[in-house]
Amino acid sequence: MKAVADYLCQTLQEVLPLLQVISEEDASIKPQPNKWSKKEILGHLIDSATNNQHKFVRTMAQPHIDFVGYAQDFWVAEQRYNHRNWKEIINFWYAYNLHIAHIIESVNPAYLSNTISIEGSGPFTLAFIMEDYVEHLKHHLKAILPDASITSKFQNIYNA
């Protein structure tokens, strides 16, 4: 899992300066009333980090776990990410993901075949949900940073 953790850290390092140059105003723009702003997308990635931290650690604790999903639109709306300071959102997202990378890198290999079902879907192995977390993160970062030269940095390490 070290390669997954390293890949997450590399992505964080590449993306951080790109996020930091986005203005507060630009980060707050909703492309459509029902679409998330850049602040809300990064806020969603914070929500994803917290949910996945629980999934990871709880799946390590037992051979199988049933886990609840979460209402992502509700979480984003109720936490009012679009009213938060952009740089604070970036800093929290970055720090939380460094911790996620630490969890992924430190996982006992014996736990990687433990399984989780989420809202009746699955089962998925711990290894899969850790790898998928990084893919989900990349998907949303591409929405914030759509420039083709930027998105080309996000090559799937498993297809290299």
Backbone bond lengths (Angstrom), bond angles and torsions (degrees), N, CA, C in turn:
res aa  C-N    CA-C-N  psi(-1)  N-CA   C-N-CA  omega(-1)  CA-C   N-CA-C  phi
1 M - - - 1.448 - - 1.535 110.99 -
2 K 1.328 115.41 -8.01 1.459 118.62 178.92 1.519 110.97 -58.83
3 A 1.327 117.76 -38.63 1.469 120.20 179.61 1.528 111.18 -63.35
4 V 1.320 117.54 -37.42 1.466 121.36 178.57 1.531 109.59 -67.09
5 A 1.326 116.63 -45.51 1.466 120.91 178.81 1.527 110.96 -63.04
6 D 1.327 116.63 -43.21 1.468 120.25 178.47 1.525 110.90 -62.71
7 Y 1.315 115.98 -40.27 1.462 120.78 179.40 1.525 110.87 -64.77
8 L 1.318 117.01 -41.23 1.462 120.89 176.25 1.534 109.67 -61.53
9 C 1.315 117.43 -47.32 1.473 120.83 179.91 1.533 111.54 -62.35
10 Q 1.315 116.75 -40.80 1.469 120.99 177.77 1.526 110.07 -62.16
11 T 1.325 117.04 -43.16 1.457 121.28 178.55 1.526 110.27 -62.04
12 L 1.329 116.93 -44.13 1.464 121.03 178.46 1.520 111.08 -59.31
13 Q 1.335 116.81 -44.68 1.465 120.85 -179.31 1.525 112.03 -64.54
14 E 1.331 116.72 -38.54 1.468 120.53 -179.33 1.525 111.66 -71.65
15 V 1.299 116.61 -36.85 1.455 121.29 -172.45 1.526 112.93 -85.77
16 L 1.310 117.99 -32.32 1.462 120.75 -175.42 1.534 112.91 -50.51
17 P 1.328 120.17 -52.40 1.472 118.23 -179.06 1.534 112.82 -65.55
18 L 1.311 117.09 -28.34 1.465 120.40 178.43 1.524 111.01 -70.30
19 L 1.317 116.21 -37.46 1.463 120.12 176.75 1.520 110.80 -69.68
20 Q 1.317 116.81 -38.14 1.464 121.43 -175.48 1.525 113.54 -66.19
21 V 1.322 118.25 -22.11 1.469 120.18 179.65 1.530 112.63 -88.04
22 I 1.321 117.25 -7.13 1.467 120.30 176.04 1.528 107.67 -74.72
23 S 1.302 116.02 130.80 1.467 119.83 -178.02 1.523 111.28 -73.50
24 E 1.311 114.20 159.11 1.468 121.64 176.20 1.536 109.77 -55.76
25 E 1.305 115.49 -44.68 1.474 120.74 -178.84 1.529 110.86 -63.95
26 D 1.303 116.51 -47.35 1.466 121.31 179.96 1.532 111.33 -61.93
27 A 1.311 116.32 -40.16 1.466 121.08 -178.35 1.525 112.05 -66.92
28 S 1.328 116.79 -22.19 1.468 121.83 -176.90 1.517 114.19 -90.77
29 I 1.313 117.71 -11.01 1.471 120.89 -175.54 1.524 110.69 -71.61
30 K 1.320 114.82 126.24 1.467 120.90 173.63 1.535 106.53 -93.97
31 P 1.329 118.65 120.29 1.463 120.24 -177.23 1.532 112.81 -62.09
32 Q 1.322 115.57 -29.80 1.464 123.53 174.53 1.519 106.17 -148.48
33 P 1.347 117.92 156.33 1.471 119.07 -177.42 1.531 114.30 -55.01
34 N 1.325 117.23 -31.28 1.463 120.34 -178.03 1.535 113.01 -99.82
35 K 1.331 117.29 10.80 1.472 121.76 178.52 1.516 109.49 -110.90
36 W 1.327 115.80 147.70 1.448 121.22 -179.04 1.525 112.07 -75.02
37 S 1.331 115.35 144.91 1.464 121.87 169.82 1.535 108.02 -76.68
38 K 1.326 115.59 173.63 1.472 119.53 176.14 1.536 110.50 -60.49
39 K 1.336 116.50 -39.03 1.466 120.22 177.24 1.529 110.49 -60.63
40 E 1.311 116.20 -42.96 1.465 120.30 -178.03 1.528 111.45 -70.32
41 I 1.324 116.74 -35.08 1.473 119.44 176.97 1.529 109.53 -64.90
42 L 1.327 117.04 -46.73 1.465 119.13 179.42 1.528 110.40 -66.77
43 G 1.341 116.69 -35.15 1.463 119.87 174.07 1.515 111.37 -61.14
44 H 1.336 116.28 -41.79 1.464 120.23 175.69 1.531 110.34 -59.33
45 L 1.322 116.96 -37.80 1.465 119.35 178.72 1.528 112.02 -69.39
46 I 1.324 117.75 -27.67 1.462 120.49 171.56 1.530 109.17 -67.53
47 D 1.330 116.58 -45.01 1.469 120.86 177.50 1.524 110.72 -60.28
48 S 1.325 115.99 -41.11 1.460 120.44 177.61 1.525 110.64 -62.28
49 A 1.321 116.47 -41.07 1.472 120.19 179.42 1.523 110.69 -61.75
50 T 1.321 117.28 -45.24 1.461 119.23 -177.83 1.523 110.99 -67.61
51 N 1.325 117.25 -41.39 1.463 119.87 177.76 1.525 111.00 -64.45
52 N 1.317 116.42 -41.56 1.460 119.19 -179.16 1.519 112.79 -72.48
53 Q 1.315 118.32 -31.78 1.458 119.45 174.20 1.527 109.01 -57.61
54 H 1.318 116.87 -45.49 1.468 120.68 178.54 1.533 110.70 -64.38
55 K 1.309 117.36 -43.77 1.466 120.00 178.18 1.526 110.57 -58.65
56 F 1.325 116.57 -48.06 1.463 120.68 -177.08 1.529 111.11 -59.92
57 V 1.316 115.98 -54.21 1.466 119.77 -173.35 1.525 110.76 -68.32
58 R 1.318 117.78 -40.55 1.467 119.91 179.64 1.523 111.66 -68.83
59 T 1.332 117.22 -33.55 1.465 119.84 177.61 1.535 110.27 -72.03
60 M 1.308 117.76 -28.57 1.469 120.45 174.62 1.528 110.72 -66.85
61 A 1.315 116.73 -30.42 1.467 121.73 -171.14 1.518 114.51 -77.23
62 Q 1.340 117.95 -18.34 1.466 119.55 -178.80 1.521 110.42 -153.76
63 P 1.319 117.31 158.74 1.474 120.85 -175.50 1.534 114.05 -61.66
64 H 1.348 117.40 -32.49 1.477 120.74 176.84 1.520 109.18 -147.93
65 I 1.322 114.80 143.52 1.459 120.89 177.21 1.521 109.49 -139.62
66 D 1.321 115.58 143.10 1.459 121.75 170.89 1.520 106.37 -98.95
67 F 1.325 116.23 129.91 1.464 121.35 -174.05 1.520 109.25 -125.39
68 V 1.318 115.54 147.92 1.469 120.33 178.00 1.522 109.32 -84.47
69 G 1.321 115.82 152.74 1.453 120.50 171.68 1.520 108.46 -82.85
70 Y 1.319 116.14 -171.34 1.463 118.51 175.25 1.517 109.22 -143.41
71 A 1.308 115.50 151.18 1.467 122.50 -178.68 1.527 108.27 -83.99
72 Q 1.326 116.08 90.12 1.462 120.75 -170.81 1.530 113.37 -60.91
73 D 1.314 118.74 -39.15 1.469 120.09 179.05 1.524 110.58 -64.51
74 F 1.329 116.77 -40.94 1.465 121.06 177.86 1.522 110.36 -62.42
75 W 1.336 116.29 -46.45 1.461 120.30 -179.43 1.528 111.01 -58.31
76 V 1.334 116.57 -46.54 1.466 120.56 -178.89 1.526 110.62 -63.91
77 A 1.325 116.33 -46.90 1.469 120.34 -177.62 1.524 111.54 -63.80
78 E 1.313 116.74 -47.11 1.464 120.09 -174.38 1.526 113.70 -72.70
79 Q 1.305 116.61 -23.37 1.465 118.73 177.18 1.530 111.68 -87.35
80 R 1.320 115.92 -6.26 1.464 123.08 172.59 1.531 112.09 51.69
81 Y 1.322 115.68 48.62 1.457 120.48 -179.93 1.524 112.35 -57.11
82 N 1.326 117.22 -32.54 1.457 119.25 -177.77 1.524 112.33 -67.98
83 H 1.325 117.23 -12.31 1.463 121.65 178.25 1.525 112.27 -102.29
84 R 1.330 116.99 3.55 1.471 122.32 178.31 1.521 109.92 -91.49
85 N 1.302 115.77 161.67 1.455 122.21 175.92 1.534 108.98 -72.70
86 W 1.324 116.64 128.70 1.465 122.83 -176.55 1.527 112.10 -57.25
87 K 1.328 117.08 -45.45 1.468 119.25 -178.21 1.529 111.48 -65.35
88 E 1.335 117.88 -34.57 1.464 120.68 176.37 1.527 110.96 -66.26
89 I 1.321 116.55 -40.65 1.472 120.22 177.12 1.528 109.70 -61.37
90 I 1.328 116.33 -46.48 1.473 120.76 179.87 1.527 110.49 -58.83
91 N 1.324 116.48 -49.19 1.477 120.14 -176.51 1.526 111.76 -61.82
92 F 1.338 116.59 -42.21 1.460 119.47 179.63 1.525 110.88 -66.83
93 W 1.342 116.52 -44.72 1.465 121.31 178.38 1.529 110.56 -58.16
94 Y 1.322 116.12 -45.40 1.460 121.18 -178.19 1.533 111.05 -63.08
95 A 1.335 116.40 -49.68 1.467 120.20 -178.59 1.526 111.37 -62.98
96 Y 1.322 116.65 -41.68 1.467 119.69 -179.15 1.525 110.33 -63.38
97 N 1.311 116.76 -39.40 1.462 119.65 -178.91 1.521 112.75 -72.93
98 L 1.317 117.87 -28.23 1.467 118.71 171.56 1.529 109.57 -62.68
99 H 1.327 116.51 -38.46 1.467 119.98 177.36 1.533 110.59 -67.00
100 I 1.326 117.33 -41.67 1.472 120.73 176.83 1.533 109.64 -58.97
101 A 1.323 117.09 -43.56 1.471 120.48 178.18 1.531 110.47 -60.62
102 H 1.316 116.63 -39.51 1.477 120.93 177.57 1.531 110.40 -61.86
103 I 1.324 117.12 -44.19 1.470 120.76 178.86 1.533 109.91 -60.51
104 I 1.331 115.64 -47.14 1.472 120.24 -178.41 1.523 110.63 -61.93
105 E 1.316 116.74 -44.37 1.468 120.06 -178.58 1.528 112.04 -67.77
106 S 1.331 116.66 -32.02 1.461 121.42 -173.79 1.526 114.65 -90.56
107 V 1.319 117.78 -5.64 1.462 120.16 -173.98 1.533 111.15 -59.90
108 N 1.304 115.15 136.99 1.461 121.21 174.72 1.527 107.84 -67.81
109 P 1.327 118.47 123.15 1.467 120.58 -178.21 1.535 113.70 -54.87
110 A 1.317 117.30 -25.77 1.468 120.41 179.51 1.528 111.94 -64.23
111 Y 1.318 117.49 -21.77 1.468 121.05 -178.50 1.534 113.80 -88.31
112 L 1.316 117.85 -12.12 1.465 120.78 -171.81 1.523 114.20 -63.85
113 S 1.320 117.41 -22.08 1.469 120.01 177.71 1.525 112.25 -93.57
114 N 1.346 118.29 -3.77 1.463 119.98 172.88 1.527 108.21 -59.39
115 T 1.320 116.34 152.46 1.464 119.33 -174.17 1.525 112.57 -121.30
116 I 1.326 113.39 158.65 1.454 122.73 178.15 1.525 107.98 -138.55
117 S 1.315 115.39 138.90 1.466 121.78 169.28 1.521 106.36 -111.82
118 I 1.326 115.33 138.45 1.466 120.57 -176.49 1.519 108.38 -123.29
119 E 1.335 115.07 113.47 1.474 120.79 -179.52 1.532 110.95 52.68
120 G 1.312 116.68 39.76 1.454 121.23 177.49 1.517 114.67 84.60
121 S 1.331 118.70 -5.96 1.468 121.56 176.53 1.517 108.93 -92.20
122 G 1.309 115.21 148.41 1.454 119.43 179.52 1.511 110.15 115.51
123 P 1.296 116.49 -163.02 1.459 128.08 10.76 1.532 112.42 -79.10
124 F 1.331 114.40 152.80 1.447 123.50 176.03 1.521 107.87 -120.08
125 T 1.331 116.29 143.32 1.464 118.79 176.70 1.527 109.68 -77.10
126 L 1.308 115.22 158.08 1.456 120.46 175.55 1.529 110.12 -59.20
127 A 1.320 117.26 -41.19 1.470 120.36 178.19 1.527 110.30 -57.38
128 F 1.322 116.86 -44.44 1.463 120.15 -179.26 1.522 111.55 -63.33
129 I 1.341 117.75 -46.20 1.469 117.50 -175.81 1.535 111.33 -69.52
130 M 1.315 117.40 -27.64 1.464 119.40 175.62 1.529 110.39 -69.45
131 E 1.317 116.57 -45.01 1.465 120.68 178.08 1.531 110.56 -64.91
132 D 1.322 116.27 -42.07 1.459 121.29 -178.64 1.524 111.92 -65.75
133 Y 1.315 117.19 -31.10 1.462 120.99 177.59 1.530 110.30 -56.26
134 V 1.314 116.46 -45.59 1.467 120.64 -178.83 1.525 110.32 -66.09
135 E 1.317 117.55 -39.35 1.469 120.68 177.96 1.527 110.92 -64.16
136 H 1.322 117.30 -40.75 1.470 121.78 177.76 1.531 110.14 -62.76
137 L 1.315 116.59 -43.90 1.457 121.85 177.81 1.525 110.22 -58.31
138 K 1.324 117.40 -48.44 1.463 121.71 -179.82 1.520 111.17 -59.94
139 H 1.316 116.90 -42.39 1.470 121.70 -179.77 1.529 110.31 -55.02
140 H 1.315 117.03 -46.89 1.460 120.35 -177.81 1.532 112.42 -76.55
141 L 1.313 117.76 -32.09 1.466 119.21 175.68 1.523 110.79 -64.31
142 K 1.317 116.87 -34.62 1.470 120.19 177.36 1.525 111.03 -64.25
143 A 1.330 117.76 -29.41 1.465 120.79 177.31 1.529 110.54 -72.59
144 I 1.325 117.06 -33.77 1.463 120.78 178.49 1.527 110.51 -76.94
145 L 1.335 116.06 -37.96 1.466 122.92 -175.15 1.529 109.45 -121.50
146 P 1.344 117.31 73.47 1.462 120.14 -171.08 1.527 115.75 -76.28
147 D 1.314 118.49 -6.53 1.463 121.03 -178.20 1.529 109.98 -54.62
148 A 1.310 116.96 131.02 1.475 121.55 -175.32 1.516 112.54 -57.70
149 S 1.336 118.05 -38.24 1.465 119.12 -179.43 1.531 111.21 -69.82
150 I 1.311 115.75 -26.57 1.472 119.63 177.43 1.519 109.80 -75.03
151 T 1.322 116.77 -49.82 1.461 119.31 -176.29 1.524 112.08 -65.58
152 S 1.335 118.08 -21.79 1.457 119.22 178.39 1.524 111.38 -67.14
153 K 1.334 117.70 -16.88 1.466 120.81 177.74 1.520 111.57 -71.74
154 F 1.330 117.43 -19.30 1.448 121.25 -173.37 1.532 110.28 -95.11
155 Q 1.300 116.74 63.79 1.462 120.95 179.17 1.513 108.92 -86.31
156 N 1.291 116.51 135.97 1.465 121.71 -178.67 1.530 109.45 -67.73
157 I 1.311 116.99 118.20 1.469 121.05 -176.70 1.528 111.99 -64.06
158 Y 1.317 117.04 -19.68 1.457 119.73 -177.19 1.526 111.48 -84.07
159 N 1.345 117.05 -12.76 1.454 121.00 178.04 1.519 111.27 -105.06
160 A 1.324 117.47 0.17 1.467 120.99 -176.23 1.509 110.49 -76.24
